[in-house]
Every structure is written in structure tokens, then in C-alpha cells.
Amino acid sequence: MIAHHQGAIEMARTEQAAGSNPRAKELAGAMAATQQAEVEQLRRILGRL
């Protein structure tokens, strides 16, 4: 699941850097932040196992 989220983060960051639609870039930024928070949460869960 972490790898899946990291792929989404990479795609979102690419959109932020190279996209031409301001709304899409805004959504990509929000998505990257959300996915990064979820990756951190998953890592904390794994650390407790």
C-alpha cells in the first residue's frame, strides 16, 4: 500500500511541476499532501507490529 501511495505522490508532484491547468495543479497538491500523511500513518502502524 505504501508503494501505491508513493506512486500517487510522484504523479501528483509531476502534475504540480509540469501541469498547465491551475485547478488540476491545486488538486494535485492536496492529493500529494493527503497521500503523504497516509504513508506516514502506515509507517507508524508498521512500526508497532
Backbone as CSV, one residue per row, in Angstrom:
resi,resn,N_x,N_y,N_z,CA_x,CA_y,CA_z,C_x,C_y,C_z
1,MET,0.820,-1.193,0.000,0.000,0.000,0.000,0.867,1.261,0.000
2,ILE,1.992,1.189,0.706,2.888,2.346,0.745,3.409,2.654,-0.657
3,ALA,3.817,1.617,-1.372,4.339,1.830,-2.732,3.267,2.446,-3.634
4,HIS,2.043,1.999,-3.480,0.929,2.546,-4.264,0.770,4.042,-3.978
5,HIS,0.794,4.410,-2.706,0.661,5.816,-2.324,1.846,6.637,-2.836
6,GLN,3.038,6.062,-2.770,4.215,6.792,-3.248,4.119,7.063,-4.746
7,GLY,3.553,6.117,-5.486,3.331,6.342,-6.911,2.365,7.492,-7.153
8,ALA,1.323,7.550,-6.342,0.352,8.642,-6.467,0.992,9.983,-6.128
9,ILE,1.847,9.989,-5.118,2.549,11.222,-4.732,3.439,11.692,-5.877
10,GLU,4.157,10.764,-6.486,5.038,11.121,-7.605,4.244,11.703,-8.775
11,MET,3.118,11.079,-9.100,2.288,11.595,-10.197,1.739,12.980,-9.868
12,ALA,1.319,13.166,-8.635,0.773,14.464,-8.233,1.844,15.548,-8.297
13,ARG,3.036,15.224,-7.861,4.122,16.209,-7.903,4.507,16.543,-9.342
14,THR,4.433,15.554,-10.222,4.697,15.813,-11.639,3.658,16.772,-12.196
15,GLU,2.406,16.553,-11.832,1.335,17.452,-12.281,1.568,18.862,-11.750
16,GLN,1.967,18.970,-10.495,2.233,20.291,-9.924,3.347,21.001,-10.687
17,ALA,4.384,20.262,-11.040,5.544,20.862,-11.690,5.320,21.149,-13.171
18,ALA,4.584,20.281,-13.848,4.504,20.388,-15.306,3.097,20.628,-15.839
19,GLY,2.117,20.597,-14.984,0.742,20.758,-15.445,0.450,22.178,-15.904
20,SER,-0.578,22.306,-16.729,-0.939,23.634,-17.235,-2.274,24.134,-16.684
21,ASN,-3.044,23.243,-16.082,-4.355,23.617,-15.554,-4.220,23.968,-14.072
22,PRO,-4.486,25.214,-13.711,-4.316,25.627,-12.315,-5.140,24.805,-11.325
23,ARG,-6.360,24.453,-11.689,-7.207,23.660,-10.780,-6.638,22.255,-10.598
24,ALA,-6.149,21.663,-11.678,-5.543,20.334,-11.588,-4.290,20.380,-10.723
25,LYS,-3.516,21.443,-10.858,-2.308,21.582,-10.043,-2.666,21.741,-8.566
26,GLU,-3.740,22.476,-8.302,-4.203,22.652,-6.923,-4.657,21.312,-6.330
27,LEU,-5.434,20.569,-7.094,-5.892,19.255,-6.639,-4.719,18.297,-6.441
28,ALA,-3.738,18.371,-7.320,-2.560,17.518,-7.192,-1.812,17.820,-5.896
29,GLY,-1.719,19.079,-5.538,-1.057,19.440,-4.288,-1.787,18.886,-3.082
30,ALA,-3.105,18.982,-3.103,-3.897,18.438,-2.000,-3.768,16.921,-1.933
31,MET,-3.777,16.289,-3.093,-3.652,14.839,-3.127,-2.289,14.391,-2.611
32,ALA,-1.238,15.080,-3.021,0.101,14.718,-2.562,0.199,14.839,-1.045
33,ALA,-0.359,15.890,-0.492,-0.310,16.081,0.959,-1.082,14.984,1.686
34,THR,-2.254,14.648,1.183,-3.069,13.605,1.806,-2.384,12.251,1.731
35,GLN,-1.868,11.932,0.557,-1.204,10.643,0.376,0.053,10.546,1.245
36,GLN,0.792,11.649,1.369,1.994,11.641,2.202,1.625,11.395,3.663
37,ALA,0.562,12.019,4.126,0.110,11.804,5.502,-0.285,10.342,5.711
38,GLU,-0.915,9.753,4.725,-1.312,8.351,4.841,-0.100,7.428,4.841
39,VAL,0.912,7.739,4.051,2.149,6.946,4.055,2.780,6.998,5.443
40,GLU,2.836,8.178,6.022,3.412,8.311,7.356,2.612,7.512,8.379
41,GLN,1.297,7.531,8.261,0.448,6.765,9.172,0.685,5.264,8.989
42,LEU,0.774,4.808,7.759,1.043,3.396,7.500,2.389,2.977,8.081
43,ARG,3.384,3.825,7.961,4.703,3.500,8.522,4.652,3.413,10.046
44,ARG,3.871,4.291,10.682,3.716,4.213,12.140,3.042,2.898,12.534
45,ILE,2.035,2.509,11.776,1.350,1.243,12.055,2.323,0.079,11.916
46,LEU,3.094,0.078,10.847,4.077,-0.992,10.648,5.102,-1.027,11.777
47,GLY,5.464,0.138,12.277,6.437,0.210,13.365,5.922,-0.395,14.662
48,ARG,4.616,-0.448,14.817,4.027,-1.015,16.035,3.823,-2.522,15.935
49,LEU,3.941,-3.074,14.754,3.704,-4.517,14.575,4.891,-5.338,14.999
